[in-house]
């Protein structure tokens, strides 16, 4: 997720000016988007930081009530494999191995994939907490 600094700030001994873009890794939990920032690019350098994002309600993470979970199944392939008929004429080792392989393929194709969509307002103000600071201040 991309955040843009609204004020200049000094982190890890480096000055980051207002308007500088920083990026974080997101995780969705209980309709809140957890956002942690571990590195910030400054020119050709990477500055290690440890920041956590908070909403203006004082709680960790950004409130995301419209987070939508969707399960998508690879149904076409799964159905095709399940509808195939296999004759058990010969119970040789080769056929047993082939049957085991087909069963494994069916299980693989039937796994569900979870898609997450989150809608956030652009320009939404947030607070960031410097976890490496002794003061644990917010700004």
C-alpha positions as CSV (number, residue, x, y, z in Angstrom):
1,X,0.0,0.0,0.0
2,X,1.3,3.4,-0.8
3,X,1.2,6.3,1.7
4,X,2.2,9.9,1.1
5,X,3.8,11.9,4.0
6,X,1.8,15.0,4.8
7,X,4.7,16.5,6.9
8,X,8.4,16.1,6.8
9,X,9.8,13.6,9.3
10,X,13.2,12.3,10.4
11,X,13.4,8.5,10.6
12,X,16.6,6.4,11.2
13,X,18.6,9.6,11.0
14,X,17.2,10.5,7.5
15,X,15.0,13.4,6.6
16,X,11.9,12.5,4.5
17,X,10.2,15.5,3.0
18,X,6.4,16.1,2.8
19,X,5.0,14.3,-0.2
20,X,7.5,11.4,-0.1
21,X,5.8,8.1,-0.9
22,X,6.3,5.2,1.4
23,X,5.1,1.6,0.9
24,X,4.0,-1.0,3.4
25,X,2.9,-4.6,3.6
26,X,-0.8,-5.2,4.4
27,X,-2.7,-7.9,6.2
28,X,-6.5,-7.9,6.6
29,X,-7.9,-8.8,10.1
30,X,-11.3,-8.2,11.5
31,X,-12.3,-5.5,9.0
32,X,-9.0,-3.7,9.6
33,X,-6.1,-3.3,7.3
34,X,-2.8,-3.9,9.2
35,X,0.0,-2.0,7.6
36,X,3.7,-2.3,8.6
37,X,6.5,-0.4,6.9
38,X,9.9,-2.0,7.2
39,X,12.0,-0.1,4.6
40,X,11.7,3.2,2.8
41,X,13.5,4.0,-0.4
42,X,15.4,7.3,-0.4
43,X,17.0,8.0,-3.8
44,X,19.1,4.9,-4.5
45,X,19.3,3.8,-0.8
46,X,17.0,1.7,1.3
47,X,16.5,3.0,4.9
48,X,15.4,0.3,7.4
49,X,12.5,1.4,9.6
50,X,9.9,-0.2,11.8
51,X,6.6,1.7,11.5
52,X,3.0,0.6,12.3
53,X,0.0,2.5,10.9
54,X,-2.9,3.5,13.1
55,X,-6.3,5.1,12.3
56,X,-7.4,8.4,13.8
57,X,-9.6,6.3,16.2
58,X,-6.3,5.3,17.9
59,X,-6.5,1.7,17.0
60,X,-3.8,-0.2,15.1
61,X,-4.6,-0.6,11.4
62,X,-6.9,1.2,9.0
63,X,-10.7,0.6,9.3
64,X,-11.8,-1.2,6.2
65,X,-15.5,-2.1,6.6
66,X,-16.1,-2.8,2.9
67,X,-13.5,-5.6,2.7
68,X,-15.0,-8.3,0.5
69,X,-13.8,-11.9,0.5
70,X,-14.6,-14.1,-2.4
71,X,-13.9,-17.7,-2.9
72,X,-13.1,-18.7,-6.5
73,X,-12.9,-22.4,-7.4
74,X,-11.2,-23.8,-10.4
75,X,-14.4,-25.5,-11.2
76,X,-14.1,-26.3,-14.8
77,X,-10.9,-28.4,-14.5
78,X,-12.2,-30.0,-11.3
79,X,-15.5,-31.0,-12.9
80,X,-13.8,-32.4,-15.9
81,X,-11.5,-34.6,-13.8
82,X,-14.4,-35.8,-11.6
83,X,-16.6,-36.7,-14.6
84,X,-13.9,-38.9,-16.2
85,X,-14.6,-42.6,-15.9
86,X,-11.8,-44.9,-15.3
87,X,-12.2,-48.6,-15.9
88,X,-10.8,-51.0,-13.4
89,X,-10.0,-53.8,-15.8
90,X,-6.4,-54.4,-14.7
91,X,-5.3,-53.7,-11.1
92,X,-1.6,-53.5,-12.1
93,X,0.9,-51.3,-10.2
94,X,1.0,-48.9,-13.2
95,X,-2.8,-48.4,-13.1
96,X,-2.8,-48.0,-9.4
97,X,-0.1,-45.3,-9.6
98,X,-2.0,-43.6,-12.4
99,X,-5.2,-43.6,-10.2
100,X,-3.2,-42.1,-7.3
101,X,-1.9,-39.4,-9.6
102,X,-5.4,-38.6,-10.8
103,X,-6.7,-38.4,-7.3
104,X,-3.9,-36.0,-6.4
105,X,-4.7,-33.9,-9.4
106,X,-8.4,-33.7,-8.5
107,X,-7.4,-32.5,-5.0
108,X,-5.1,-29.9,-6.3
109,X,-7.6,-28.5,-8.8
110,X,-10.4,-28.4,-6.2
111,X,-8.6,-26.1,-3.8
112,X,-10.2,-22.8,-3.3
113,X,-8.5,-19.5,-4.0
114,X,-9.5,-16.5,-1.8
115,X,-9.7,-13.1,-3.4
116,X,-9.8,-10.0,-1.2
117,X,-11.1,-6.6,-2.3
118,X,-10.7,-3.5,-0.2
119,X,-12.0,0.0,-0.9
120,X,-10.3,2.8,0.9
121,X,-10.7,6.6,0.4
122,X,-7.8,8.4,-1.1
123,X,-6.3,11.0,1.2
124,X,-7.5,9.3,4.3
125,X,-5.3,10.6,7.2
126,X,-3.5,8.0,9.4
127,X,-1.0,8.0,12.2
128,X,2.3,6.1,12.1
129,X,4.1,4.8,15.1
130,X,7.9,4.4,15.1
131,X,8.5,1.1,16.9
132,X,12.3,1.6,17.0
133,X,11.9,4.9,19.0
134,X,12.2,4.8,22.8
135,X,9.5,7.5,23.0
136,X,6.8,5.5,21.1
137,X,5.3,8.7,19.8
138,X,2.7,9.0,17.1
139,X,2.7,11.5,14.2
